[in-house]
Amino acid sequence: MLGDLTERDRAVLHLEAAWPRHSGAKEEIIRAQLGMSAARYYQLLGRLVESEAALEYDPMLVRRLRRLRDSRASHRAMRTPGFVG
């Protein structure tokens, strides 16, 4: 439900959706616009990617982020010694 997202959650999603349009280091923009560290931003973003409220709020962005996350996890698993799959 949209009401489950905080203003900060929506700001994180907006920044992630708009990032390709920004110039400069992403970490600087995160700190300047959101007042948090890059580590905290990525923790929140990871939580949001799993959130049904975020999916309802911005389905294209959240689905894209889920695909990227799943692809990266798959590549990591294939590099793991002894992985059979």
N, C-alpha and C positions, 0 to 999 in steps of 0.2 A: 504494500500500500504506500502511496506517495507520502503520507503523513509520517511514515517511519524514518524518512530521511531528515537529517538536521540541515541547518543552513551550511554548516561546515562540510557535510557530505556532498551537498549540491555544489559547493565551491570547488571541491576536489574533482568531482566529475566534470565540471565546466573547464577547469584548467587542463585536465587530461584531454578533453575533446578539442580544446583550442591550441594545444601545444604546438602542432606543426606550423601554426601561423606566427608563433613568437620567435624572436631572435634572442640570442644570448643563451647563457647556461640555464638549464631548467631548474637546477637547485637554487639559483639566485631568485628566480621568479617565484618558486615555491615559498621561500622565506619572505620575500617582499609582499606577495599577495595574500598568503595564508598565515604567515607568522609561525611557521613550524619547520622543523628540520626535514630534510629529504627522506630520512629513514622513517619518520613518523608519517609522512605523506604516503609512502609506499605501503606501510602497514595498513593505513586507512583504505587506500585504494584496493589492496588485496581483500580486505573485508567487504568492501563495496562490490567487488566483482562477484562475490558469492551471494550477494543480497538480492532477493526478489524485488524489493522496493527499488533498488537501483536499476534493475532490469526493466521494471515498469516505467521508470523515470526517463531512461535513455537506452532503449533496447539495442540500437545499432552500436553504440559505444561499448556497452557491457558485453555484448556478444563478440565484438572484435577483440576485446581484452581477454575474454575467456578463451578464444581461439589461440591468441598469442601465448597465453599461460600454458595451455594444453600442449601446444607445439614445442615450447621450450622444455616442458617436463618430459616429453617424449624424446627429444634430442639428448637430454641429460641421461635418461634411462638407457639409451642405446650406447652411450659412452661408458657406462658403468661396467667394469670388469665382471665377468661372470653372469651378466644379464642374459636371460633367455626369454625371448618374447616376440 
